């Protein structure tokens, strides 16, 4: 009977593992599907000139902000050395 119980438990464990892996696969598929849809929507939005201009302006504003921060930091370092 010990062998019979061993195989019964082994097959039960395999069944549970298969169910768990199926849940993981379903979650991964749903995530990939959502990412694909988001990429499609972004590409579709970029085809509109007003959306593209707004996004590009936002990127330029961010670059200007970063440049101003670097400039202020450099000026502060320079002022410390002058004193």
KANOR-V533172 format. One record per helix or strand of 3 or more residues. SS is the DSSP state (A for helix, B for strand). FROM is the first residue (numbers start at 0). TO is the last residue. If there is no record, write none. Layout:
SS/FROM/TO
SS/FROM/TO
This chain:
A/1/45
A/48/81
